[in-house]
Amino acid sequence: MRGKFVTVEGIEGAGKSSNLDFVQRLLERAGLRVVRTREPGGTELGESVRDLLLGHRHAGMADDTELLLMFGARAEHIARVIEPALASGSWVLCDRFTDASYAYQGGGRGIPAARIAALEDWVQGPLRPDLTLLLDLPVATGLQRAGKRSTPDRFESEQQAFFERVRTRYLELAAAAPARFRVIDAAYPLEAVQAQIQQAVGDFLDDRT
Ligand code: Z5A
């Protein structure tokens, strides 16, 4: 049987890295084979593109270039990792996917959603996540948490207003697709965040059977 595609999203400092292991453990405890991956990245080519996107060497790249690089890396990721894994029956757990393009390049940079949707259809065909956990929290809290990191990358160097637009777009995406999204209140301490995640993943697994 084909596997399911689970994605985790959120603004800067939402706690994705802190929670991905936890999500993976929940799925594996349910007896599922899990392929864990991330975007941008997930393949050798994709990780090279990630370096271009996150580094400061091309700090002034055009917004369309940024979007197209995201989808270039994504095409490779789908062809080499995501589709083969799902077809073999594994579940794919991905740290960010196309919702991040809608939120960052759409909401953050102002690229029209229709343009992103055209790329989504082209690159993904019918592939969409089955479950998306959106870790949501006030931007100021996220930036405060992330501020403890050493060197900010090209995205982390953006201003608060940019992340406000990103957060708003994420919440709009979640409201438009309530069957796929579970919005997790990530402002709580880690244990309380993980209790919500456990509930959301448990509900998804129950619905499947
Ligand atoms: N991007 C894009 O623009 N378009 C696209 O299509 C895609 C991506 C796919 C890289 O993403 C960038 O790519 C991203 C968007 C763009 N840029 N930004 N911003 P990334 O996912 O690799 O990078 P990231 O957003 O910086 O995420 P991260 O480092 O993986 O994780 P995080 O969500 O920021 O959180 P964290 O590292 O787990 O936690 C941050 C800190 O908070 C850390 O000290 C934790 O210990 C602490 N923390 C976590 N949870 C809690 C709670 N509950 N209470 C208190 N403290 C906490």
Residues whose N, C-alpha, C, O or C-beta is under 5 A from the ligand:
A	BS01	Z5A	I11 E12 G13 A14 G15 K16 S17 S18 E39 P40 M70 R96 F97 A100 S101 Y104 Q105 R145 A146 F155 E156 A186 Y188 P189 L190 V193
